[in-house]
Amino acid sequence: MIDFSLTKEQEAILKSVREFCAKEIIPVATELDLISDPDETFPRVLEIIKKGRDLELSYMLIPEDYGGMGLDNITIGIIFEELAAADAGFAGNLGISNIAWLPLMIGGTDEQKEKWFKIATESDEDMFLASWAVTEPQGIGLNTDDVWETGQFTLNVKTTATKEGNYYRIDGEKCFITGGAAANLCVVLAETSEGPSHFIVPTDTPGFNVIRNENLMGHRTMINSALSFDGVKVPEENLISMDEGNGVSELLGVAGYSDAWVAAIAVGLSRAAYECASTYAKERIIGGKPIIQYQATGMMISDMSMLIEAARAMTWKALWINDTREEPDGKLSALSKVFASDAAMKITTDAVQVYGGAGYMKENPVEKYMRDAKVMQIYEGPNHLLRVLVSIMDYLGM
Ligand SMILES: Cc1cc2nc3c(=O)[nH]c(=O)nc-3n(C[C@H](O)[C@H](O)[C@H](O)COP(=O)(O)OP(=O)(O)OC[C@H]3O[C@@H](n4cnc5c(N)ncnc54)[C@H](O)[C@@H]3O)c2cc1C
């Protein structure tokens, strides 16, 4: 019943991903991280992402019938781990492009899936990318007060979608949107008369604007932008599910899958930090012996291994359950994201400690890993919020 071995197909995909990382990402990850201006970094990042077109990593979950890879969650998870071990920012770029398809996968009608998935997979673009725009400058704040009694979450979405004949007009601002300036298509959450709803917006639609590219602390190869929607008109068929007001349940459905994917990215980043720290601790000689032989250092190294094994096991269980059930396991998926990202923060911080002063210097990779880790406790829902959500699920018996 329990089998942790990879299939031949998974081994083959991983080999291609590993080769792509070794050839295209690892040699430039540090250099790109050090560029101060995101407007300079992002076009170079996009060029590299497009070189991976043949791997089809931007639409891994789109079913084969629509020209996608139709991969299961476990396979997507191990690919994300591998990408993140090379560079978390690149993993984030491809992560969001897959996450953006989830509202359509979960709530879309057959006609909508047929249309948009084929547009993506049959595109002449070098690589068709999607973004998912939820967050807004004032904070959309998943309201967790009423839910204890009602079981219903509410959101404070200020971006509006107003019905005008056969069209919706979308107005508002979104911030911190991964892939924002690079994506061909943006799945945007906007308030309708019946509540928050997801809309598909091709990014060449008039009124869709990139306000600026963001300058990030870590994940500096992850394209991230503030966006404005200034009277963007989309046909009513672009409303996912064709019914207004399904945005919150689609959002929670997305998190049920994507939290475990993000957990896999955290495991990959942790693995990279651990490998550096472990090697350094064996090679660095102080007082006539390798520092791993000092118990405090050795125990940090074994704690890293322990956390990585535990985070991967929890992540794989969440991914496996999401492959075997009709509905994702939102609770376990959230727990795996919280555990793996908290573990990544601790492991990368300890990796800097193992290096001593050298760990604080830009020429060693561990300070980058520590910066890369921090956002994983924030994006895809801050860990505080996810912990609250899990306690609510417990209370409501979900
Ligand atoms: C690099 C990066 C990439 C991102 N990519 C995307 C993207 O592609 N698409 C997208 O839509 N968004 C994206 N985000 C936004 C991200 O999901 C949000 O930043 C995150 O959900 C937190 O929302 P906020 O920034 O508005 O923080 P706030 O809502 O202002 O929260 C601030 C803090 O308050 C606490 N808090 C808030 N609400 C609760 C609660 N209910 N219970 C307990 N604690 C709470 C948490 O500690 C939280 O960290 C990205 C963010 C970053 C930094």
Ligand as a Chemical Component Dictionary entry (heavy atoms), coordinates in Angstrom:
data_LIG
# 
_chem_comp.id                   LIG 
_chem_comp.type                 NON-POLYMER 
_chem_comp.pdbx_formal_charge   0 
_chem_comp.three_letter_code    LIG 
# 
loop_
_chem_comp_atom.comp_id 
_chem_comp_atom.atom_id 
_chem_comp_atom.alt_atom_id 
_chem_comp_atom.type_symbol 
_chem_comp_atom.charge 
_chem_comp_atom.model_Cartn_x 
_chem_comp_atom.model_Cartn_y 
_chem_comp_atom.model_Cartn_z 
_chem_comp_atom.pdbx_ordinal 
LIG C1  C1  C 0 6.849  37.303 -3.647 1  
LIG C2  C2  C 0 5.360  37.252 -3.549 2  
LIG C3  C3  C 0 4.623  36.618 -4.530 3  
LIG C4  C4  C 0 3.226  36.623 -4.484 4  
LIG N1  N1  N 0 2.505  36.092 -5.535 5  
LIG C5  C5  C 0 1.157  36.288 -5.553 6  
LIG C6  C6  C 0 0.393  35.909 -6.702 7  
LIG O1  O1  O 0 0.914  35.372 -7.686 8  
LIG N2  N2  N 0 -0.952 36.167 -6.703 9  
LIG C7  C7  C 0 -1.559 36.758 -5.634 10 
LIG O2  O2  O 0 -2.757 36.982 -5.697 11 
LIG N3  N3  N 0 -0.854 37.116 -4.526 12 
LIG C8  C8  C 0 0.474  36.903 -4.478 13 
LIG N4  N4  N 0 1.196  37.285 -3.373 14 
LIG C9  C9  C 0 0.507  37.877 -2.249 15 
LIG C10 C10 C 0 0.488  36.985 -1.027 16 
LIG O3  O3  O 0 -0.320 35.850 -1.227 17 
LIG C11 C11 C 0 0.034  37.882 0.117  18 
LIG O4  O4  O 0 1.097  38.789 0.378  19 
LIG C12 C12 C 0 -0.336 37.099 1.344  20 
LIG O5  O5  O 0 -1.478 36.316 1.114  21 
LIG C13 C13 C 0 -0.602 38.044 2.519  22 
LIG O6  O6  O 0 -1.505 39.046 2.175  23 
LIG P1  P1  P 0 -1.116 40.561 2.468  24 
LIG O7  O7  O 0 0.241  40.803 1.900  25 
LIG O8  O8  O 0 -2.233 41.409 1.983  26 
LIG O9  O9  O 0 -0.958 40.608 4.032  27 
LIG P2  P2  P 0 -2.052 41.031 5.103  28 
LIG O10 O10 O 0 -3.377 40.439 4.757  29 
LIG O11 O11 O 0 -1.924 42.486 5.308  30 
LIG O12 O12 O 0 -1.520 40.249 6.361  31 
LIG C14 C14 C 0 -0.379 40.690 7.123  32 
LIG C15 C15 C 0 -0.112 39.688 8.212  33 
LIG O13 O13 O 0 -1.234 39.653 9.095  34 
LIG C16 C16 C 0 -1.492 38.321 9.538  35 
LIG N5  N5  N 0 -2.859 37.915 9.154  36 
LIG C17 C17 C 0 -3.639 38.481 8.191  37 
LIG N6  N6  N 0 -4.844 37.890 8.145  38 
LIG C18 C18 C 0 -4.852 36.938 9.093  39 
LIG C19 C19 C 0 -5.817 36.001 9.559  40 
LIG N7  N7  N 0 -7.051 35.936 9.041  41 
LIG N8  N8  N 0 -5.458 35.155 10.546 42 
LIG C20 C20 C 0 -4.221 35.223 11.104 43 
LIG N9  N9  N 0 -3.269 36.078 10.721 44 
LIG C21 C21 C 0 -3.572 36.940 9.730  45 
LIG C22 C22 C 0 -0.449 37.430 8.895  46 
LIG O14 O14 O 0 0.627  37.247 9.787  47 
LIG C23 C23 C 0 0.025  38.243 7.726  48 
LIG O15 O15 O 0 1.354  37.904 7.392  49 
LIG C24 C24 C 0 2.580  37.237 -3.391 50 
LIG C25 C25 C 0 3.325  37.840 -2.371 51 
LIG C26 C26 C 0 4.690  37.873 -2.445 52 
LIG C27 C27 C 0 5.460  38.569 -1.367 53 
# 
loop_
_chem_comp_bond.comp_id 
_chem_comp_bond.atom_id_1 
_chem_comp_bond.atom_id_2 
_chem_comp_bond.value_order 
_chem_comp_bond.pdbx_ordinal 
LIG C1  C2  SING 1  
LIG C2  C3  SING 2  
LIG C2  C26 DOUB 3  
LIG C3  C4  DOUB 4  
LIG C4  N1  SING 5  
LIG C4  C24 SING 6  
LIG N1  C5  DOUB 7  
LIG C5  C6  SING 8  
LIG C5  C8  SING 9  
LIG C6  O1  DOUB 10 
LIG C6  N2  SING 11 
LIG N2  C7  SING 12 
LIG C7  O2  DOUB 13 
LIG C7  N3  SING 14 
LIG N3  C8  DOUB 15 
LIG C8  N4  SING 16 
LIG N4  C9  SING 17 
LIG N4  C24 SING 18 
LIG C9  C10 SING 19 
LIG C10 O3  SING 20 
LIG C10 C11 SING 21 
LIG C11 O4  SING 22 
LIG C11 C12 SING 23 
LIG C12 O5  SING 24 
LIG C12 C13 SING 25 
LIG C13 O6  SING 26 
LIG O6  P1  SING 27 
LIG P1  O7  DOUB 28 
LIG P1  O8  SING 29 
LIG P1  O9  SING 30 
LIG O9  P2  SING 31 
LIG P2  O10 DOUB 32 
LIG P2  O11 SING 33 
LIG P2  O12 SING 34 
LIG O12 C14 SING 35 
LIG C14 C15 SING 36 
LIG C15 O13 SING 37 
LIG C15 C23 SING 38 
LIG O13 C16 SING 39 
LIG C16 N5  SING 40 
LIG C16 C22 SING 41 
LIG N5  C17 SING 42 
LIG N5  C21 SING 43 
LIG C17 N6  DOUB 44 
LIG N6  C18 SING 45 
LIG C18 C19 SING 46 
LIG C18 C21 DOUB 47 
LIG C19 N7  SING 48 
LIG C19 N8  DOUB 49 
LIG N8  C20 SING 50 
LIG C20 N9  DOUB 51 
LIG N9  C21 SING 52 
LIG C22 O14 SING 53 
LIG C22 C23 SING 54 
LIG C23 O15 SING 55 
LIG C24 C25 DOUB 56 
LIG C25 C26 SING 57 
LIG C26 C27 SING 58 
# 
